[in-house]
Amino acid sequence: SYRLPVDPQEMNSKSSTAAAETPILLVPYMWIGDFVRCHSVIRLLKARFPQRPVDVLTTTLCAPLLDYMPGVRKGVVWDLPRKRLALAEHKALARRFALEGYGSALVMPRTWKSALAPYLAGIPERTGFAGEVRFGLLNDIRFGEKKLPRMIDRCGALALPKDAAIPVEWPKPELRVPPSEAAEWRAKRGLTQDGRPVVAFAPGAVGPSKRWPVSYFAELGRSLTAEGFSVWVLGSPAEAPLAKEIVEASGPHARDLTSTDLRNAILAMKVADACVSNDSGLVHVAAAIGTPTVGIFGPTSPWHWAPLNPLAAIIETKTEVDCRPCHKPTCRMEHHRCMRDIPATQVLAAVHRALGRLPVPA
């Protein structure tokens, strides 16, 4: 279990004294990786306030993750529009919040509308960074967000009292997936246990700049199946074209497991012996499950964006690329060398090391 860096009695905020057992609402980022990262915040809250239930606002997409997060009482599933205010929907969500009697709300996103429903619900303590001038919507406003370089530092700071020091180490996210549930999923999908170790691929990412070329994934898949592995390709329907190319190149021991349901990927990663993923939401899922994971980081900085959970290997190009790190969705230099200069052989060797296997002689 996680231990707080200082005595909990020294960290009490008004929420712990005025509402010692009221539930806490967490409003996290709704990208998969950031949603997983916010489990660190849940663990921190449970260490500070063990008597207070913690609920999490979630989208339909991210909701399956909550079933495997220790410390969560329940999720409030609500799909708010991204690009418009939708005041009526925020009012309806506020009525839903009011039924739960929340004493505190932690609002991770810095947008104005992310704080609206907690305000309309009358939640007594509403904590978040100033963001889009949210004075009034929040009544426990924090500053200095830009001085915290990592997302986990920004999220975790909101679970601490004002001006508390950022701890050297945060509690790590954890996804506890019952082996029996994973085995039942495997049987229902007809994924027989034939003695071949399974390597799961997550070739998708937000924007093509963060994607290792699909032809390289295909080469890796072809090598792995030739060595006696099975390859499962995971992702959303948006990754189906990538999966098709990888499976066709890898042969009959490769499967396209892309799906609209994130639970499919969660259970597949629990079953898999190893995972190879771009810097995407699924690298956080695999790492939090505990599957040996090889993370490929091209334009982005692993120090900023890799999971807190240890990875079996972090793969970066050995070529000096002046434009790295970069957070553009497409390569502004057009050469994409940060990814193209990572050969499949380098990732294959990392998979071998992750599984404790020696390379198969040519």
LINGI-V215315 format. One record per pair of residues at least 6 apart in sequence whose C-alpha atoms are under 7 Angstrom apart, sorted by the first residue. I is the first residue (numbers start at 1). J is the second residue. Records with the same first field share a line. If there is no record, write none. Layout:
# LINGI-V215315
I->J ; J
This chain:
# LINGI-V215315
2->47 ; 171
3->47
4->47
5->167
8->48
11->161
13->161
15->103 ; 104 ; 125
19->103
21->51 ; 52
22->52 ; 101 ; 102 ; 103
23->52 ; 53 ; 54 ; 101 ; 102 ; 103
24->52 ; 53 ; 54 ; 55 ; 102 ; 103 ; 104 ; 105
25->54 ; 55 ; 56 ; 102 ; 104 ; 105 ; 106
26->55 ; 56 ; 57 ; 105 ; 106 ; 107
27->56 ; 57 ; 106 ; 107 ; 108
28->35 ; 38 ; 107 ; 108 ; 109
29->35 ; 108 ; 109
30->58 ; 59
32->62 ; 281
33->280 ; 281 ; 282 ; 284
36->173 ; 284 ; 285
37->152 ; 173
38->155
39->173
40->170 ; 171 ; 172 ; 173
41->155 ; 156 ; 159
42->71
43->71 ; 171
44->159 ; 171
45->159
46->71
53->73
54->71 ; 72 ; 73
55->72 ; 73 ; 74 ; 75
56->74 ; 75 ; 76
57->75 ; 76 ; 77
58->75 ; 76 ; 77 ; 78
59->77 ; 78 ; 79
60->77 ; 78 ; 79
61->262
63->75 ; 77
64->262 ; 263
66->72 ; 75
68->175 ; 176 ; 177
69->174 ; 175 ; 176
85->113
90->116 ; 117
91->117 ; 120
93->117
94->117 ; 118 ; 120 ; 121
95->121
97->121
98->121
102->123
103->123 ; 124 ; 125
104->123 ; 124 ; 125 ; 126
105->118 ; 123 ; 125 ; 126 ; 127
106->126 ; 127 ; 128 ; 158
107->114 ; 115 ; 127 ; 128
108->128 ; 155
110->129 ; 131 ; 132
111->131 ; 132
112->132 ; 134
115->137 ; 138
116->137
119->137
125->139 ; 140
126->138 ; 139 ; 140
127->138 ; 139 ; 140 ; 141 ; 158
128->138 ; 140 ; 141 ; 142 ; 158
129->141 ; 142 ; 143 ; 145
130->141 ; 142 ; 143
145->154
148->154
150->304
157->166
172->308 ; 309
173->288 ; 309
174->288 ; 289
175->288 ; 289
176->289
177->270
182->267 ; 270 ; 271
196->228 ; 229 ; 230
197->229 ; 230 ; 273
198->229 ; 230 ; 231 ; 272 ; 273 ; 274
199->229 ; 230 ; 231 ; 232 ; 272 ; 273 ; 274 ; 275
200->231 ; 232 ; 233 ; 234 ; 269 ; 272 ; 274 ; 275 ; 276
201->232 ; 233 ; 234 ; 275 ; 276 ; 277
202->233 ; 234 ; 235 ; 276 ; 277 ; 278 ; 282
203->211 ; 277 ; 278
204->211 ; 235 ; 239 ; 278
205->211 ; 278 ; 279 ; 280
206->280 ; 329
207->329 ; 330
208->329 ; 330
209->299 ; 329 ; 330 ; 331 ; 336
210->278 ; 279 ; 298 ; 299
211->278
212->278 ; 339
213->340
214->242
216->344
217->246
218->245 ; 246 ; 249 ; 250
219->344
220->344 ; 348
221->231 ; 246 ; 250
222->249 ; 250
225->231 ; 250 ; 253
227->360
230->253 ; 254
231->253 ; 254 ; 255
232->254 ; 255 ; 256 ; 257
233->243 ; 255 ; 256 ; 257 ; 258
234->256 ; 257 ; 258 ; 265
235->258 ; 259 ; 265
236->258 ; 259 ; 260
237->258 ; 259 ; 260
239->258
240->258
243->256
244->256
247->254 ; 255 ; 256
266->285
269->286 ; 291
270->289 ; 291
273->291 ; 292
274->291 ; 292 ; 293
275->291 ; 292 ; 293 ; 294
276->293 ; 294 ; 295
277->283 ; 294 ; 295 ; 296
278->295 ; 296 ; 297
279->295 ; 296 ; 297
283->295
284->307
286->293
287->293 ; 307 ; 309 ; 310 ; 311
288->309
292->311 ; 312 ; 354
293->311 ; 312 ; 313
294->311 ; 312 ; 313 ; 314 ; 350 ; 351
295->311 ; 313 ; 314 ; 315
296->314 ; 315 ; 316
297->315 ; 316
298->316 ; 317 ; 338 ; 339
299->324 ; 325 ; 326 ; 327 ; 338
300->325 ; 326 ; 327
301->325
312->354
313->350
316->342
317->338 ; 339 ; 341 ; 342
319->341
321->338
352->358 ; 359
